[in-house]
Structure formats: structure tokens, C-alpha cells
Amino acid sequence: MGFALALSQRGRMSNAALLNLVERRLALPAPSERRRLREAARLSQDELGAHVGVSGPTICRYESGHDPQGAKLDRYVEALSDLQRAVG
């Protein structure tokens, strides 16, 4: 579910679920930072994709501004956080 759609359907989401979604979205770096972190770690898009559970072309889309959804969002944010700690 997209962020705007989630907000438009607020009446169907609990406040806790909406807050969780907003927090997860805020934890996602800007697309240029996503790419910088991956490249600083010397990972290909395919390698990062394998860690996240998506394809290399999907990582390319994420680095171009498309945002992951659901569990993929959580795994991608976690992977980027790990890279941030590793490479700064």
C-alpha cells in the first residue's frame, strides 16, 4: 500500500499502524543516499537485492525513487541501516 493511499485510508488503520508506517517511511534514505551507501559498501545491485530478497533491477528502481512496500520496505531499511553503520 502506498504512503498516500495509507493516509487516505486512515479511517481503516489504527493510529499505531499509521504511526508505524510513517516511521518506516522516514527511516528510508533519499534515493541518492541509497545508492551512495550501496556503492560505498562495494555491492552490486544484484548483491544487495539478494540480501533484501528482491532482484537487482528492483534495487535500481528503489535507487531511482520508487519506494518498497510492506516487508520489503522493512528489509531494505534494515539493510541500508547496516550499510550506514559499516561505511558511514
Stockholm file with secondary structure:
# STOCKHOLM 1.0

chainA/1-88         MGFALALSQRGRMSNAALLNLVERRLALPAPSERRRLREAARLSQDELGAHVGVSGPTICRYESGHDPQGAKLDRYVEALSDLQRAVG
#=GR chainA/1-88 SS CCHHHHHHTGGGSCHHHHHHHHHHHHTSCCHHHHHHHHHHTTCCHHHHHHHHTSCHHHHHHHHTTCCCCHHHHHHHHHHHHHHHHHHC
#=GC SS_cons        CCHHHHHHTGGGSCHHHHHHHHHHHHTSCCHHHHHHHHHHTTCCHHHHHHHHTSCHHHHHHHHTTCCCCHHHHHHHHHHHHHHHHHHC
//
